[in-house]
Amino acid sequence: MTSSLGARITRRSGTNFYYAFRILPLEKRRAIYALYAFCRVVDDCVDEADGEGEPGLARWLAELARCYAGRPESELGLELAETVARFPIPRACFEDVVAGCRMDLTTRRYATWPELRAYCERVACAVGLASIEIFGYDDPRTRTYAVELGLALQLTNILRDVAADAARDRMYLPLEDLERFGVAEAELLAAARDPHAPRGEPLGRLLVFEADRARSHYAAAAAALPAGDRRSLLAAEIMGAVYRALLEEWARRGHPLGGRVALGRPRKVWIALRAIPRVYWGL
């Protein structure tokens, strides 16, 4: 059977979510691929050198409206329209993702954690809230779980992508955090450009602090997950386990800012397999 466009985009992206998606039944897997692909193409509008920028965001917002009206015009739109017809995903979730990507067109620095959190809630928590509508849940507290896990995943991405973001003249670590630890922006950017550059103790303390913030949201997600919804959210738990392992690998390597820490395929598969008995039987 020919794979869907959403599946092809997801596979090509090399996302760490892929192995979590694979455990879903076919209908839910097709839906989550469509959701992920929408997020990917919208993100590409602002991140890729040949991205369409604001016109691209506007084009996908218009296609989103057509999807909810049952009149999509693109191949991905057809898959997305099928998804929103079958699962009760609020349109606002998709609109928030687009709004978050639009921030990347204009916002290069975040002064405070609340400002950065607002960005993370748009580009990551909104995706989590959409995803749980596909996974299925009964307890409304699961929405808190989705928000906390979204924050944890996005903060992990921010930490391992400092160099890539710096190349686009973006820095997501809040400026108030740099000031608190006595780290100059130039020092952080120099460390991102050259992983062998001398690193002062204040920068090390800053990165430990940021890692602990991410850990606090993984812990908050674990505490918020209702026992009755654990099994239906196995895919989300696999996502969280893979990204938590990424965070800890980044920390184990000394919080590097140059390059991108990644996990090998066998390790990601092993993490996914280990999550199953933990979620189902608490082992």
MIDOSE-1310 file (N, C-alpha, C; in nm, 2 decimals, decimal comma, always signed):
residues 283
mtss	+0,08/-0,12/+0,00/+0,00/+0,00/+0,00/+0,09/+0,13/+0,00; +0,06/+0,22/-0,09/+0,13/+0,34/-0,09/+0,12/+0,42/+0,04; +0,23/+0,47/+0,09/+0,22/+0,54/+0,22/+0,17/+0,68/+0,19; +0,11/+0,74/+0,29/+0,05/+0,87/+0,28/+0,16/+0,98/+0,28
lgar	+0,12/+1,10/+0,23/+0,22/+1,21/+0,23/+0,27/+1,24/+0,37; +0,17/+1,24/+0,46/+0,21/+1,27/+0,60/+0,31/+1,17/+0,65; +0,30/+1,04/+0,62/+0,39/+0,94/+0,66/+0,53/+0,96/+0,60; +0,53/+1,00/+0,47/+0,65/+1,02/+0,40/+0,73/+1,14/+0,46
itrr	+0,65/+1,25/+0,49/+0,72/+1,37/+0,55/+0,77/+1,33/+0,69; +0,70/+1,26/+0,76/+0,74/+1,22/+0,90/+0,87/+1,13/+0,89; +0,87/+1,04/+0,80/+0,98/+0,95/+0,79/+1,11/+1,03/+0,74; +1,09/+1,12/+0,64/+1,20/+1,20/+0,59/+1,26/+1,29/+0,70
sgtn	+1,18/+1,34/+0,79/+1,22/+1,43/+0,89/+1,32/+1,37/+0,99; +1,32/+1,24/+1,00/+1,40/+1,18/+1,10/+1,36/+1,21/+1,24; +1,24/+1,24/+1,26/+1,19/+1,28/+1,40/+1,21/+1,17/+1,50; +1,24/+1,20/+1,62/+1,25/+1,10/+1,73/+1,11/+1,05/+1,77
fyya	+1,00/+1,11/+1,71/+0,87/+1,07/+1,74/+0,83/+0,95/+1,66; +0,91/+0,92/+1,56/+0,86/+0,82/+1,46/+0,84/+0,68/+1,52; +0,92/+0,64/+1,62/+0,90/+0,51/+1,68/+0,78/+0,50/+1,77; +0,75/+0,62/+1,83/+0,63/+0,63/+1,91/+0,51/+0,61/+1,82
fril	+0,51/+0,68/+1,71/+0,40/+0,68/+1,61/+0,37/+0,53/+1,56; +0,48/+0,46/+1,54/+0,46/+0,33/+1,48/+0,38/+0,23/+1,56; +0,37/+0,25/+1,69/+0,29/+0,16/+1,78/+0,14/+0,18/+1,77; +0,10/+0,29/+1,71/-0,04/+0,32/+1,70/-0,11/+0,24/+1,60
plek	-0,24/+0,21/+1,62/-0,32/+0,14/+1,51/-0,33/+0,23/+1,39; -0,36/+0,17/+1,28/-0,35/+0,24/+1,15/-0,42/+0,37/+1,14; -0,55/+0,38/+1,19/-0,62/+0,50/+1,18/-0,56/+0,62/+1,25; -0,52/+0,59/+1,38/-0,45/+0,69/+1,46/-0,31/+0,72/+1,41
rrai	-0,24/+0,62/+1,35/-0,11/+0,65/+1,29/-0,12/+0,75/+1,17; -0,22/+0,72/+1,09/-0,24/+0,81/+0,97/-0,27/+0,96/+1,02; -0,35/+0,96/+1,13/-0,39/+1,10/+1,18/-0,27/+1,17/+1,24; -0,19/+1,10/+1,32/-0,07/+1,16/+1,38/+0,03/+1,20/+1,28
yaly	+0,04/+1,12/+1,17/+0,13/+1,16/+1,06/+0,09/+1,29/+1,00; -0,04/+1,30/+0,98/-0,10/+1,42/+0,91/-0,07/+1,54/+1,00; -0,10/+1,53/+1,13/-0,07/+1,64/+1,23/+0,07/+1,67/+1,23; +0,16/+1,58/+1,24/+0,31/+1,61/+1,24/+0,35/+1,67/+1,11
afcr	+0,30/+1,62/+1,00/+0,34/+1,68/+0,87/+0,30/+1,83/+0,86; +0,18/+1,86/+0,91/+0,13/+2,00/+0,90/+0,23/+2,08/+0,98; +0,26/+2,04/+1,10/+0,36/+2,11/+1,19/+0,49/+2,13/+1,12; +0,54/+2,02/+1,05/+0,67/+2,03/+0,98/+0,67/+2,13/+0,87
vvdd	+0,56/+2,12/+0,78/+0,57/+2,21/+0,67/+0,55/+2,36/+0,71; +0,47/+2,38/+0,82/+0,46/+2,52/+0,87/+0,59/+2,57/+0,93; +0,66/+2,48/+1,00/+0,79/+2,51/+1,06/+0,89/+2,54/+0,95; +0,89/+2,46/+0,84/+0,98/+2,48/+0,73/+0,96/+2,62/+0,66
cvde	+0,84/+2,68/+0,67/+0,81/+2,81/+0,61/+0,91/+2,91/+0,68; +0,94/+2,90/+0,80/+1,02/+3,00/+0,87/+1,16/+2,95/+0,90; +1,19/+2,82/+0,89/+1,32/+2,77/+0,92/+1,41/+2,74/+0,80; +1,36/+2,71/+0,69/+1,44/+2,67/+0,58/+1,47/+2,79/+0,49
adge	+1,59/+2,78/+0,43/+1,64/+2,89/+0,35/+1,55/+2,93/+0,24; +1,48/+2,83/+0,18/+1,38/+2,86/+0,07/+1,24/+2,86/+0,13; +1,22/+2,88/+0,26/+1,09/+2,88/+0,32/+1,01/+3,00/+0,27; +0,88/+2,99/+0,27/+0,79/+3,09/+0,21/+0,76/+3,21/+0,31
gepg	+0,80/+3,19/+0,44/+0,78/+3,29/+0,54/+0,63/+3,32/+0,56; +0,59/+3,44/+0,58/+0,46/+3,48/+0,61/+0,36/+3,43/+0,50; +0,39/+3,45/+0,37/+0,29/+3,40/+0,27/+0,27/+3,25/+0,29; +0,37/+3,17/+0,32/+0,35/+3,03/+0,34/+0,26/+3,00/+0,46
larw	+0,28/+3,07/+0,57/+0,19/+3,06/+0,69/+0,05/+3,09/+0,65; +0,03/+3,20/+0,58/-0,10/+3,24/+0,54/-0,17/+3,13/+0,45; -0,09/+3,07/+0,36/-0,14/+2,97/+0,27/-0,19/+2,85/+0,35; -0,11/+2,81/+0,45/-0,15/+2,69/+0,53/-0,26/+2,72/+0,62
lael	-0,27/+2,84/+0,67/-0,39/+2,88/+0,75/-0,52/+2,87/+0,67; -0,51/+2,92/+0,54/-0,62/+2,91/+0,45/-0,66/+2,77/+0,42; -0,56/+2,68/+0,40/-0,59/+2,54/+0,38/-0,65/+2,47/+0,50; -0,60/+2,52/+0,62/-0,66/+2,46/+0,74/-0,81/+2,49/+0,75
arcy	-0,84/+2,62/+0,72/-0,99/+2,65/+0,72/-1,06/+2,56/+0,62; -1,01/+2,54/+0,51/-1,07/+2,45/+0,41/-1,08/+2,31/+0,46; -0,98/+2,26/+0,54/-0,99/+2,13/+0,59/-1,11/+2,11/+0,69; -1,13/+2,21/+0,77/-1,24/+2,21/+0,87/-1,37/+2,22/+0,80
agrp	-1,37/+2,28/+0,68/-1,49/+2,30/+0,61/-1,52/+2,18/+0,52; -1,42/+2,08/+0,51/-1,43/+1,96/+0,43/-1,40/+1,99/+0,28; -1,32/+2,10/+0,25/-1,29/+2,13/+0,11/-1,14/+2,15/+0,09; -1,06/+2,06/+0,13/-0,91/+2,08/+0,12/-0,87/+2,08/-0,03
esel	-0,76/+2,15/-0,06/-0,71/+2,16/-0,20/-0,58/+2,09/-0,22; -0,51/+2,05/-0,11/-0,38/+1,99/-0,13/-0,38/+1,84/-0,08; -0,28/+1,77/-0,12/-0,27/+1,63/-0,08/-0,26/+1,61/+0,07; -0,18/+1,70/+0,14/-0,17/+1,69/+0,28/-0,30/+1,74/+0,34
glel	-0,36/+1,84/+0,28/-0,49/+1,89/+0,33/-0,60/+1,78/+0,33; -0,60/+1,69/+0,23/-0,69/+1,58/+0,23/-0,67/+1,49/+0,35; -0,55/+1,47/+0,38/-0,52/+1,38/+0,50/-0,56/+1,45/+0,63; -0,53/+1,58/+0,63/-0,56/+1,66/+0,75/-0,71/+1,67/+0,77
aetv	-0,79/+1,69/+0,66/-0,93/+1,70/+0,67/-0,99/+1,57/+0,72; -0,94/+1,46/+0,67/-0,98/+1,33/+0,72/-0,95/+1,32/+0,87; -0,84/+1,37/+0,92/-0,80/+1,36/+1,06/-0,90/+1,44/+1,15; -0,93/+1,57/+1,11/-1,01/+1,65/+1,19/-1,16/+1,61/+1,18
arfp	-1,19/+1,53/+1,08/-1,33/+1,48/+1,07/-1,35/+1,36/+1,17; -1,24/+1,29/+1,19/-1,24/+1,17/+1,28/-1,21/+1,19/+1,42; -1,13/+1,29/+1,45/-1,09/+1,32/+1,58/-1,12/+1,46/+1,62; -1,16/+1,49/+1,75/-1,21/+1,62/+1,79/-1,09/+1,72/+1,82
ipra	-1,01/+1,74/+1,73/-0,89/+1,83/+1,75/-0,94/+1,98/+1,73; -0,93/+2,06/+1,83/-0,97/+2,20/+1,82/-0,89/+2,27/+1,71; -0,95/+2,35/+1,63/-0,88/+2,42/+1,52/-0,78/+2,52/+1,59; -0,81/+2,56/+1,71/-0,71/+2,65/+1,77/-0,57/+2,59/+1,79
cfed	-0,57/+2,46/+1,81/-0,44/+2,39/+1,82/-0,35/+2,42/+1,70; -0,41/+2,40/+1,58/-0,33/+2,43/+1,46/-0,30/+2,58/+1,45; -0,39/+2,66/+1,48/-0,37/+2,80/+1,47/-0,26/+2,85/+1,56; -0,25/+2,79/+1,68/-0,15/+2,82/+1,78/-0,01/+2,79/+1,72
vvag	+0,00/+2,67/+1,66/+0,12/+2,63/+1,60/+0,17/+2,73/+1,50; +0,08/+2,77/+1,41/+0,12/+2,87/+1,31/+0,16/+3,00/+1,38; +0,09/+3,04/+1,48/+0,12/+3,17/+1,55/+0,26/+3,16/+1,61; +0,29/+3,04/+1,67/+0,43/+3,02/+1,72/+0,53/+3,03/+1,62
crmd	+0,51/+2,97/+1,50/+0,61/+2,97/+1,39/+0,62/+3,12/+1,34; +0,51/+3,19/+1,34/+0,52/+3,33/+1,30/+0,61/+3,41/+1,40; +0,61/+3,38/+1,52/+0,70/+3,44/+1,62/+0,85/+3,43/+1,58; +0,88/+3,31/+1,51/+1,02/+3,29/+1,47/+1,06/+3,39/+1,36
lttr	+0,96/+3,45/+1,29/+0,99/+3,54/+1,18/+1,04/+3,68/+1,24; +1,00/+3,71/+1,36/+1,02/+3,84/+1,42/+1,09/+3,84/+1,55; +1,08/+3,74/+1,63/+1,14/+3,74/+1,76/+1,27/+3,66/+1,77; +1,38/+3,73/+1,80/+1,51/+3,66/+1,80/+1,56/+3,64/+1,94
ryat	+1,50/+3,70/+2,04/+1,54/+3,69/+2,18/+1,42/+3,69/+2,27; +1,43/+3,62/+2,38/+1,32/+3,62/+2,48/+1,38/+3,67/+2,61; +1,31/+3,78/+2,66/+1,36/+3,84/+2,78/+1,34/+3,76/+2,91; +1,23/+3,69/+2,92/+1,19/+3,62/+3,04/+1,14/+3,48/+3,01
wpel	+1,14/+3,40/+3,12/+1,08/+3,27/+3,10/+0,94/+3,27/+3,07; +0,85/+3,36/+3,13/+0,71/+3,36/+3,08/+0,70/+3,39/+2,93; +0,78/+3,47/+2,88/+0,78/+3,50/+2,73/+0,81/+3,38/+2,65; +0,92/+3,31/+2,69/+0,96/+3,19/+2,62/+0,85/+3,08/+2,64
rayc	+0,79/+3,07/+2,76/+0,69/+2,97/+2,78/+0,57/+2,99/+2,69; +0,53/+3,11/+2,67/+0,42/+3,14/+2,57/+0,45/+3,09/+2,44; +0,58/+3,11/+2,39/+0,62/+3,05/+2,26/+0,61/+2,90/+2,26; +0,67/+2,84/+2,37/+0,66/+2,69/+2,38/+0,52/+2,64/+2,38
erva	+0,43/+2,71/+2,45/+0,29/+2,66/+2,45/+0,23/+2,66/+2,31; +0,27/+2,75/+2,23/+0,22/+2,75/+2,09/+0,28/+2,65/+2,00; +0,41/+2,64/+2,00/+0,47/+2,54/+1,91/+0,48/+2,40/+1,96; +0,46/+2,38/+2,09/+0,48/+2,24/+2,14/+0,36/+2,19/+2,22
cavg	+0,31/+2,27/+2,31/+0,20/+2,23/+2,39/+0,07/+2,21/+2,31; +0,05/+2,30/+2,21/-0,06/+2,29/+2,12/-0,06/+2,16/+2,05; +0,06/+2,12/+2,01/+0,07/+1,99/+1,94/+0,04/+1,87/+2,03; +0,08/+1,89/+2,16/+0,04/+1,78/+2,26/-0,11/+1,78/+2,28
lasi	-0,17/+1,89/+2,29/-0,32/+1,89/+2,31/-0,39/+1,84/+2,19; -0,34/+1,86/+2,07/-0,40/+1,80/+1,95/-0,37/+1,65/+1,95; -0,25/+1,61/+1,99/-0,22/+1,46/+1,98/-0,30/+1,38/+2,08; -0,33/+1,43/+2,20/-0,41/+1,34/+2,29/-0,55/+1,32/+2,24
eifg	-0,60/+1,41/+2,15/-0,73/+1,39/+2,09/-0,73/+1,27/+2,00; -0,61/+1,24/+1,94/-0,59/+1,13/+1,85/-0,57/+1,00/+1,94; -0,48/+1,02/+2,04/-0,45/+0,90/+2,12/-0,57/+0,85/+2,20; -0,65/+0,95/+2,24/-0,77/+0,92/+2,32/-0,74/+0,93/+2,47
yddp	-0,83/+0,99/+2,55/-0,82/+1,00/+2,69/-0,96/+1,03/+2,75; -0,97/+1,00/+2,88/-1,10/+1,02/+2,95/-1,10/+1,13/+3,05; -0,98/+1,14/+3,12/-0,97/+1,23/+3,23/-0,92/+1,37/+3,18; -0,99/+1,48/+3,22/-0,95/+1,61/+3,17/-0,81/+1,65/+3,22
rtrt	-0,76/+1,59/+3,33/-0,63/+1,62/+3,38/-0,52/+1,58/+3,28; -0,55/+1,50/+3,18/-0,46/+1,46/+3,08/-0,41/+1,58/+3,00; -0,50/+1,68/+2,99/-0,46/+1,80/+2,92/-0,34/+1,87/+2,98; -0,34/+1,87/+3,12/-0,22/+1,92/+3,19/-0,10/+1,84/+3,16
yave	-0,11/+1,71/+3,15/+0,00/+1,62/+3,11/+0,05/+1,66/+2,98; -0,04/+1,69/+2,88/+0,01/+1,72/+2,75/+0,08/+1,85/+2,74; +0,04/+1,95/+2,82/+0,10/+2,08/+2,83/+0,24/+2,06/+2,89; +0,25/+1,99/+3,00/+0,38/+1,98/+3,07/+0,48/+1,90/+2,99
lgla	+0,43/+1,79/+2,92/+0,52/+1,72/+2,84/+0,57/+1,80/+2,72; +0,48/+1,88/+2,66/+0,51/+1,97/+2,55/+0,62/+2,07/+2,59; +0,61/+2,12/+2,71/+0,72/+2,21/+2,76/+0,85/+2,14/+2,77; +0,85/+2,02/+2,83/+0,97/+1,94/+2,85/+1,04/+1,91/+2,72
lqlt	+0,96/+1,87/+2,62/+1,01/+1,83/+2,49/+1,07/+1,95/+2,42; +1,00/+2,07/+2,42/+1,05/+2,19/+2,36/+1,18/+2,24/+2,42; +1,18/+2,24/+2,55/+1,30/+2,28/+2,62/+1,42/+2,19/+2,59; +1,40/+2,06/+2,58/+1,50/+1,97/+2,54/+1,55/+2,01/+2,40
nilr	+1,46/+2,03/+2,31/+1,50/+2,07/+2,17/+1,58/+2,20/+2,17; +1,54/+2,30/+2,25/+1,61/+2,43/+2,26/+1,75/+2,41/+2,31; +1,78/+2,32/+2,41/+1,91/+2,30/+2,46/+2,00/+2,23/+2,36; +1,95/+2,14/+2,29/+2,04/+2,07/+2,19/+2,05/+2,14/+2,06
dvaa	+1,97/+2,24/+2,04/+1,98/+2,32/+1,91/+2,03/+2,46/+1,92; +2,10/+2,48/+2,03/+2,16/+2,62/+2,05/+2,24/+2,66/+1,93; +2,33/+2,58/+1,88/+2,41/+2,61/+1,77/+2,33/+2,64/+1,64; +2,24/+2,55/+1,61/+2,16/+2,57/+1,49/+2,08/+2,69/+1,50
daar	+2,02/+2,72/+1,61/+1,94/+2,85/+1,63/+2,03/+2,97/+1,62; +2,15/+2,96/+1,68/+2,24/+3,08/+1,67/+2,28/+3,11/+1,53; +2,29/+3,01/+1,44/+2,32/+3,03/+1,30/+2,21/+3,11/+1,23; +2,09/+3,10/+1,29/+1,97/+3,18/+1,23/+1,95/+3,31/+1,31
drmy	+2,05/+3,34/+1,40/+2,04/+3,46/+1,48/+1,92/+3,45/+1,58; +1,90/+3,33/+1,63/+1,79/+3,31/+1,73/+1,86/+3,26/+1,86; +1,81/+3,30/+1,97/+1,85/+3,25/+2,10/+1,73/+3,24/+2,19; +1,70/+3,12/+2,23/+1,58/+3,09/+2,31/+1,60/+3,09/+2,46
lple	+1,73/+3,08/+2,50/+1,75/+3,08/+2,65/+1,71/+3,23/+2,70; +1,63/+3,24/+2,80/+1,58/+3,37/+2,84/+1,70/+3,46/+2,88; +1,70/+3,59/+2,84/+1,80/+3,68/+2,87/+1,81/+3,70/+3,03; +1,70/+3,69/+3,10/+1,70/+3,70/+3,24/+1,79/+3,59/+3,31
dler	+1,79/+3,47/+3,24/+1,87/+3,36/+3,30/+2,02/+3,39/+3,28; +2,05/+3,44/+3,16/+2,19/+3,48/+3,13/+2,24/+3,58/+3,24; +2,15/+3,68/+3,26/+2,19/+3,79/+3,36/+2,20/+3,73/+3,50; +2,12/+3,64/+3,53/+2,12/+3,58/+3,67/+2,25/+3,51/+3,69
fgva	+2,30/+3,44/+3,59/+2,43/+3,36/+3,61/+2,55/+3,44/+3,56; +2,53/+3,56/+3,52/+2,65/+3,64/+3,48/+2,71/+3,59/+3,35; +2,63/+3,55/+3,25/+2,68/+3,50/+3,12/+2,64/+3,61/+3,02; +2,74/+3,65/+2,94/+2,72/+3,75/+2,83/+2,67/+3,67/+2,71
eael	+2,58/+3,74/+2,64/+2,53/+3,67/+2,52/+2,64/+3,63/+2,42; +2,74/+3,72/+2,41/+2,85/+3,69/+2,32/+2,92/+3,56/+2,36; +2,93/+3,53/+2,49/+3,00/+3,41/+2,54/+2,92/+3,29/+2,50; +2,79/+3,30/+2,52/+2,70/+3,18/+2,48/+2,71/+3,16/+2,33
laaa	+2,70/+3,26/+2,25/+2,71/+3,24/+2,11/+2,84/+3,19/+2,06; +2,95/+3,24/+2,13/+3,09/+3,19/+2,09/+3,10/+3,04/+2,12; +3,04/+2,99/+2,23/+3,04/+2,85/+2,27/+2,96/+2,77/+2,17; +2,85/+2,83/+2,12/+2,77/+2,76/+2,02/+2,84/+2,75/+1,89
rdph	+2,92/+2,85/+1,85/+3,00/+2,84/+1,72/+3,12/+2,75/+1,73; +3,18/+2,74/+1,85/+3,30/+2,66/+1,86/+3,29/+2,58/+1,99; +3,26/+2,45/+1,97/+3,25/+2,36/+2,09/+3,38/+2,35/+2,17; +3,49/+2,38/+2,11/+3,62/+2,37/+2,18/+3,66/+2,50/+2,25
aprg	+3,57/+2,61/+2,24/+3,61/+2,73/+2,30/+3,61/+2,72/+2,45; +3,69/+2,80/+2,52/+3,69/+2,79/+2,67/+3,56/+2,83/+2,72; +3,51/+2,76/+2,83/+3,38/+2,79/+2,88/+3,40/+2,82/+3,03; +3,34/+2,93/+3,07/+3,35/+2,98/+3,21/+3,25/+2,90/+3,29
eplg	+3,28/+2,90/+3,42/+3,19/+2,83/+3,52/+3,05/+2,89/+3,52; +3,03/+3,02/+3,50/+2,89/+3,07/+3,50/+2,81/+3,01/+3,39; +2,87/+2,99/+3,27/+2,79/+2,93/+3,16/+2,76/+2,78/+3,19; +2,85/+2,71/+3,26/+2,81/+2,58/+3,30/+2,70/+2,57/+3,40
rllv	+2,69/+2,67/+3,49/+2,58/+2,67/+3,59/+2,45/+2,71/+3,52; +2,46/+2,80/+3,42/+2,34/+2,83/+3,34/+2,28/+2,71/+3,27; +2,37/+2,63/+3,21/+2,32/+2,52/+3,14/+2,26/+2,41/+3,23; +2,32/+2,39/+3,34/+2,26/+2,30/+3,44/+2,13/+2,35/+3,49
fead	+2,11/+2,48/+3,51/+1,98/+2,53/+3,55/+1,88/+2,51/+3,44; +1,91/+2,53/+3,31/+1,82/+2,51/+3,20/+1,78/+2,36/+3,19; +1,87/+2,27/+3,21/+1,84/+2,13/+3,21/+1,75/+2,09/+3,32; +1,77/+2,15/+3,44/+1,68/+2,12/+3,55/+1,54/+2,17/+3,53
rars	+1,53/+2,28/+3,46/+1,40/+2,34/+3,42/+1,32/+2,23/+3,33; +1,39/+2,18/+3,24/+1,33/+2,08/+3,15/+1,29/+1,96/+3,23; +1,38/+1,91/+3,32/+1,35/+1,80/+3,41/+1,23/+1,82/+3,49; +1,21/+1,94/+3,54/+1,10/+1,97/+3,62/+0,97/+1,95/+3,55
hyaa	+0,97/+1,98/+3,42/+0,85/+1,96/+3,34/+0,82/+1,82/+3,30; +0,93/+1,74/+3,28/+0,91/+1,59/+3,27/+0,85/+1,54/+3,40; +0,89/+1,58/+3,51/+0,84/+1,54/+3,64/+0,69/+1,58/+3,66; +0,66/+1,70/+3,62/+0,53/+1,75/+3,63/+0,43/+1,67/+3,54
aaaa	+0,48/+1,64/+3,42/+0,40/+1,56/+3,33/+0,37/+1,42/+3,39; +0,47/+1,36/+3,44/+0,45/+1,23/+3,51/+0,35/+1,23/+3,62; +0,36/+1,34/+3,70/+0,27/+1,36/+3,81/+0,13/+1,38/+3,77; +0,11/+1,45/+3,65/-0,02/+1,49/+3,60/-0,09/+1,38/+3,53
lpag	-0,02/+1,27/+3,48/-0,08/+1,17/+3,40/-0,18/+1,08/+3,48; -0,31/+1,08/+3,45/-0,40/+1,00/+3,53/-0,38/+0,85/+3,50; -0,38/+0,77/+3,60/-0,36/+0,63/+3,58/-0,45/+0,56/+3,47; -0,57/+0,61/+3,47/-0,67/+0,55/+3,38/-0,64/+0,58/+3,23
drrs	-0,56/+0,68/+3,20/-0,53/+0,71/+3,06/-0,39/+0,67/+3,02; -0,31/+0,60/+3,11/-0,18/+0,57/+3,08/-0,16/+0,48/+2,95; -0,25/+0,38/+2,94/-0,23/+0,29/+2,83/-0,26/+0,36/+2,69; -0,36/+0,44/+2,69/-0,40/+0,51/+2,57/-0,29/+0,61/+2,52
llaa	-0,21/+0,65/+2,62/-0,11/+0,75/+2,59/+0,03/+0,69/+2,59; +0,04/+0,56/+2,55/+0,17/+0,49/+2,54/+0,26/+0,56/+2,44; +0,21/+0,61/+2,33/+0,29/+0,67/+2,23/+0,35/+0,80/+2,29; +0,27/+0,88/+2,36/+0,32/+1,00/+2,43/+0,43/+0,97/+2,53
eimg	+0,41/+0,86/+2,60/+0,51/+0,82/+2,70/+0,64/+0,78/+2,63; +0,63/+0,71/+2,52/+0,75/+0,68/+2,44/+0,82/+0,81/+2,40; +0,75/+0,90/+2,35/+0,81/+1,03/+2,31/+0,88/+1,09/+2,43; +0,82/+1,10/+2,54/+0,88/+1,15/+2,66/+1,00/+1,08/+2,70
avyr	+1,00/+0,95/+2,69/+1,12/+0,87/+2,73/+1,24/+0,89/+2,64; +1,21/+0,90/+2,51/+1,32/+0,92/+2,41/+1,38/+1,06/+2,44; +1,29/+1,16/+2,45/+1,35/+1,30/+2,47/+1,41/+1,31/+2,61; +1,36/+1,25/+2,71/+1,43/+1,26/+2,84/+1,57/+1,19/+2,83
alle	+1,58/+1,08/+2,75/+1,71/+1,02/+2,73/+1,81/+1,11/+2,65; +1,75/+1,19/+2,56/+1,83/+1,29/+2,48/+1,88/+1,39/+2,58; +1,80/+1,44/+2,67/+1,84/+1,54/+2,76/+1,95/+1,49/+2,85; +1,94/+1,37/+2,90/+2,04/+1,32/+2,99/+2,17/+1,28/+2,91
ewar	+2,16/+1,25/+2,79/+2,28/+1,22/+2,71/+2,35/+1,36/+2,69; +2,27/+1,46/+2,66/+2,33/+1,59/+2,64/+2,40/+1,64/+2,77; +2,34/+1,61/+2,89/+2,40/+1,65/+3,01/+2,53/+1,56/+3,04; +2,52/+1,43/+3,01/+2,63/+1,34/+3,03/+2,75/+1,39/+2,95
rghp	+2,73/+1,44/+2,83/+2,84/+1,49/+2,75/+2,89/+1,62/+2,79; +2,84/+1,68/+2,90/+2,89/+1,81/+2,94/+2,82/+1,93/+2,89; +2,69/+1,91/+2,85/+2,61/+2,02/+2,80/+2,67/+2,09/+2,68; +2,70/+2,01/+2,58/+2,77/+2,08/+2,46/+2,67/+2,17/+2,39
lggr	+2,72/+2,28/+2,34/+2,64/+2,38/+2,26/+2,67/+2,37/+2,11; +2,78/+2,31/+2,07/+2,81/+2,30/+1,93/+2,77/+2,16/+1,89; +2,71/+2,14/+1,77/+2,67/+2,01/+1,72/+2,53/+1,98/+1,78; +2,49/+1,86/+1,75/+2,35/+1,82/+1,79/+2,36/+1,68/+1,85
valg	+2,33/+1,66/+1,97/+2,33/+1,53/+2,04/+2,21/+1,45/+1,98; +2,24/+1,32/+1,95/+2,13/+1,24/+1,89/+2,15/+1,10/+1,95; +2,04/+1,02/+1,95/+2,05/+0,88/+1,99/+2,04/+0,79/+1,87; +2,11/+0,68/+1,87/+2,11/+0,59/+1,76/+1,98/+0,51/+1,75
rprk	+1,95/+0,46/+1,64/+1,82/+0,39/+1,62/+1,80/+0,27/+1,71; +1,90/+0,19/+1,74/+1,88/+0,08/+1,83/+1,85/+0,13/+1,97; +1,91/+0,24/+2,01/+1,87/+0,29/+2,15/+1,73/+0,34/+2,16; +1,69/+0,41/+2,05/+1,55/+0,46/+2,05/+1,45/+0,34/+2,05
vwia	+1,48/+0,24/+1,97/+1,39/+0,12/+1,97/+1,39/+0,06/+2,11; +1,50/+0,05/+2,17/+1,51/-0,01/+2,31/+1,43/+0,07/+2,41; +1,44/+0,20/+2,40/+1,36/+0,29/+2,49/+1,21/+0,27/+2,47; +1,17/+0,26/+2,34/+1,03/+0,24/+2,31/+0,98/+0,10/+2,37
lrai	+1,06/+0,00/+2,35/+1,02/-0,13/+2,40/+1,02/-0,13/+2,55; +1,11/-0,07/+2,62/+1,11/-0,06/+2,76/+0,99/+0,01/+2,82; +0,94/+0,11/+2,74/+0,82/+0,19/+2,79/+0,69/+0,10/+2,80; +0,68/+0,00/+2,72/+0,56/-0,08/+2,71/+0,53/-0,15/+2,85
prvy	+0,62/-0,23/+2,91/+0,59/-0,28/+3,04/+0,57/-0,18/+3,15; +0,65/-0,07/+3,14/+0,64/+0,03/+3,24/+0,50/+0,10/+3,24; +0,45/+0,13/+3,12/+0,31/+0,19/+3,11/+0,20/+0,09/+3,14; +0,21/-0,03/+3,09/+0,11/-0,13/+3,10/+0,10/-0,19/+3,24
wgl	+0,22/-0,22/+3,30/+0,22/-0,30/+3,42/+0,30/-0,24/+3,53; +0,35/-0,12/+3,51/+0,43/-0,05/+3,61/+0,56/-0,11/+3,64; +0,62/-0,19/+3,55/+0,75/-0,26/+3,57/+0,87/-0,17/+3,55
